[in-house]
Amino acid sequence: MALLDRLSAWFSRIDKSLLGIFELEIVEDRHDRFELKTRRGHFVFDGRRRVVSRNGRTLLRFEQVKSIDVIADKDTGGFSEWKIDLYVNFLRRIRVGTTLDDAQASMVGARIITITGAKGIGWKERHDIRY
């Protein structure tokens, strides 16, 4: 039992920043504006101007976004990793962010679909994960 106690204590001390690559933080959520901070940058989906920007620079217009992809993947630790991508064309995808929380991925993906009007492609299968 002592070994389990030590392992538990060690895992509790791990800095959450190690898991920070799996982070989606909603900064603002209004009907005409959706702001999201991720490890890939600060995204703003501006419904008034109909543009997507990252870190203050315009990436593309809403009309250029063909679909929003919510992709399930499996990492080596056995956890499902959820990725949210803006699909522009066959050669261009923009990764918005990743999370280990399927509900969060669904909510953020749905919110981006709502504000941009793009088609949603969700719950893709990768590495034999089926939803």
C-alpha positions in Angstrom: 0.0 0.0 0.0 2.9 2.4 0.7 3.9 2.2 -3.0 0.5 3.2 -4.1 0.5 6.1 -1.7 3.8 7.3 -3.0 2.7 7.0 -6.6 -0.5 8.8 -5.8 1.4 11.6 -4.2 3.9 11.8 -7.1 1.1 12.1 -9.7 -0.7 14.8 -7.6 2.5 16.9 -7.8 2.8 16.8 -11.6 2.3 20.3 -12.9 -0.9 20.6 -15.0 1.2 22.5 -17.5 2.4 19.2 -18.7 -1.1 18.5 -19.9 -1.4 22.1 -21.2 -1.1 21.0 -24.8 -4.7 19.8 -24.3 -6.3 23.0 -23.6 -9.3 25.0 -24.9 -10.2 28.1 -22.9 -13.3 30.0 -23.8 -12.6 33.7 -23.3 -15.8 35.2 -24.6 -19.0 33.7 -26.0 -21.6 36.1 -27.4 -24.0 35.6 -30.3 -21.7 37.6 -32.7 -18.3 36.8 -31.2 -16.5 33.7 -30.0 -13.0 33.9 -28.5 -10.9 30.9 -27.6 -7.4 30.6 -26.2 -5.5 27.5 -27.1 -1.9 26.4 -27.3 -2.1 27.3 -31.0 -3.0 30.9 -30.2 -5.9 33.3 -29.4 -8.7 32.7 -31.9 -11.5 35.2 -32.5 -14.5 34.2 -34.6 -16.0 37.6 -35.4 -19.6 37.4 -36.6 -19.9 41.0 -37.4 -16.8 41.1 -39.7 -17.3 37.4 -40.6 -13.6 36.7 -40.2 -11.4 34.3 -38.1 -8.3 35.8 -36.6 -5.5 34.3 -34.6 -3.3 36.4 -32.3 -4.8 39.6 -33.8 -4.1 38.7 -37.5 -6.9 37.8 -39.9 -6.6 34.1 -41.0 -9.6 33.8 -43.3 -13.2 34.8 -44.0 -16.1 32.6 -42.8 -16.9 31.8 -46.5 -13.5 30.2 -46.9 -14.2 27.6 -44.1 -15.6 24.5 -45.7 -16.2 22.5 -42.6 -15.3 22.3 -38.9 -13.8 18.9 -38.1 -14.0 17.4 -34.6 -11.6 14.5 -34.7 -11.1 11.7 -32.2 -7.6 10.4 -32.0 -5.8 8.1 -29.5 -2.6 9.0 -27.9 0.0 6.5 -26.6 -1.3 6.8 -23.1 -4.7 5.3 -24.1 -6.6 8.6 -23.7 -8.7 9.9 -26.5 -7.4 13.2 -27.8 -9.9 15.5 -29.5 -8.8 17.9 -32.2 -10.8 20.8 -33.7 -9.8 21.8 -37.2 -11.0 24.4 -39.7 -11.0 22.7 -43.1 -10.3 25.2 -45.8 -9.4 22.9 -48.7 -7.7 19.7 -49.5 -4.3 21.1 -48.8 -5.1 23.5 -45.9 -6.4 22.8 -42.4 -6.0 25.0 -39.5 -5.8 23.4 -36.1 -7.7 25.4 -33.5 -6.9 23.2 -30.6 -6.9 19.9 -28.8 -8.5 18.6 -25.6 -8.9 15.3 -23.7 -12.5 16.3 -22.9 -15.0 15.0 -25.5 -17.8 17.2 -24.2 -15.6 20.3 -24.4 -14.6 19.4 -28.0 -18.2 19.0 -29.0 -19.3 22.2 -27.4 -16.5 24.3 -28.9 -16.9 22.6 -32.3 -20.7 23.3 -32.2 -20.2 26.9 -31.3 -17.7 27.5 -34.1 -20.2 25.8 -36.5 -23.0 28.1 -35.3 -21.1 31.3 -35.6 -19.4 30.6 -39.0 -22.2 28.7 -40.6 -19.8 26.1 -41.8 -20.7 22.4 -42.1 -19.8 20.2 -39.2 -17.8 17.0 -39.7 -17.6 15.3 -36.3 -16.5 12.3 -34.4 -14.2 10.9 -37.1 -12.7 7.5 -36.6 -9.0 7.2 -36.1 -7.0 4.3 -34.7 -10.1 2.0 -34.4 -12.0 4.5 -32.2 -15.7 4.3 -33.2 -18.3 6.7 -32.0 
